[in-house]
C-alpha cells in the first residue's frame, strides 16, 4: 500500500456514507451528503424516498435536494417531533408527527416511471425508533455538505 492508497482509505472511512432506512413494505429512505463545491448556504443534502413499488424501475430517486440553510429546520422538527415544511427550487418537503412516528413527504419535478416530466410525490412513515437516527444522519450529512461550501 502506498501513501495515496492509505490517504484514500482514511478519507473513505471519515466520509459519512449514505444513511438508509427500509420500511417493512420495502420503501427506502436515504440521506446522501452531496460532495460538490457550493457557495455558503447552498451545499446540498439529498433526501431520497424510493417506494417499494418503484424500486425495480427507478432504484435511485427522485431526490429532494435540500440546501444546507434548510437542513437545521428539518433536524429541529425531527428532534422536537413537530411539523415543518420547506419549499426550495420549486420543490416542497414536509415532515409531521403521525401516529407512532414522523411522516416525511416531498414533491419534486422529475421524471415519472414512464420517463415523462412530472411532479413526483414520495412519502415514508419513519417510526419513532428511527426518528433520532434520521436526525443524526442529517447532522452528519450537513457537516459534509457544509465542508464543500467555499
N, C-alpha and C positions, 0 to 999 in steps of 0.2 A: 504494500500500500504506500503510495507516495503522498506528499503533502496535500496536493489538490484533492485526492480521494478522501483523505482524513477530514479536510475542511468541509467538503460536500456532505460527509456523513454527519458532522457536528451541526451544520446548518439544517439538514433534513430532520434531525432529532429535535432541534429547538423550534422549528416552524410548526405551528399547530396544524394538524390535519383536519379535513372536513369532519364535522360532528354529525352523526346520523342517529335518527330515531325512527324505527319502523313500527307502525301500529299492528295489532293482531290481524287486521284485514289486509295488510301488505302496503299501506300507504307510507311513503318515506318522506321524512323531513330532514333536510340537510342544511347546515350552516357552513359557508365557504368564505374565507377571507380572500379577497381579490388582491393579487400581487402586482398591481400596475401603478406606476408613478402618477400621482394626482396632486392638485393644489390642496392646501389646507382646507379641511372640511368636506372635500369631495372624494376622499377614499371610499371604497365600496366593500360592503359585506353582502354576499349573495345569500339569499334565503330561497330554498328550493323545496317545493312540495310536489311530489310525484305520486299521484293517486294510483292505487293498485291496478285499476282498470287500464291505466296508460303506461305502466312500467315497461311493457314489452314494445310499445310503439315509440314512446319518447322517454327513455330512461333518465334523461338528464334535465328535464326542465318542464316548464319555463321557470326562469329565476326571477326573483324580486330583487333588484339592485338597490340596497339601502345605503344611503350616504352616511358617512361617519358622524355627521352632525345629528342624525336622527336615531342612531342606534341606542344612545343612552336613554331615550324615552321608552323604547321597547324594553330595555333591561329593567328600568324602573317599574313599568307596568307588570312585567312578569314577577319581579321581586315583591311588589305590593299587592299583587293579584287584583289589578284594576284594569278598566277598559282604556284603550289608547288607539289612536288612528293617526296615520301619516299619509300624505299624498305628495309624491315627488315624481317628476319627469312624466306626469300623466298617469302614473300607476298609483294604486291605493293598497295599503296594508293595514289590517285591523287585528287587534288582539283583545279578547274579552273573557271574563270568567264564564264558565259554562259547566254546570254540574260539578263533578269532582275533577276539574281540570281547567285548561285555558284553550279557547278556540282561536287559532291563528288562521287568518284568511287573507288572500290578496287577489287583486285583479291586475293583470299586465297585458299590454298589447304585444302579441307574439303571433306565432302560427299555431293553428289548432291541429288536431291529429290528422287532418287531411292535407296539411301544408298551407292552408289558406290563412291570410292575415285576419286576426280577430282578437277581441278582448277575451282573455283566457282567465277563468276563475279557478283558484285552488284553495282548499281548506283542509285543516287537520285539527283533531282534538288532541291536545297534549295533556296526558294525565298528570295529576298532582305530583307524582313521584318523579316526573321528568321536567317539571316547571323550572326548578332551580338548576339542574344540569344544562338546560337550554340557555338560561340566563348566563351561566358560567361560560358556555361555548361562545355566546355572543360577545362577552367581555374579551375573551382571548382573540376572537376574530377581529374585534375592534382594535385591539392593540396592534395586531399585524397590519391591518389596513391603514392605521394612523402612521405606522412606521414607513409606509410608502408615500406618505404625503410630504411634499417638499416645502 
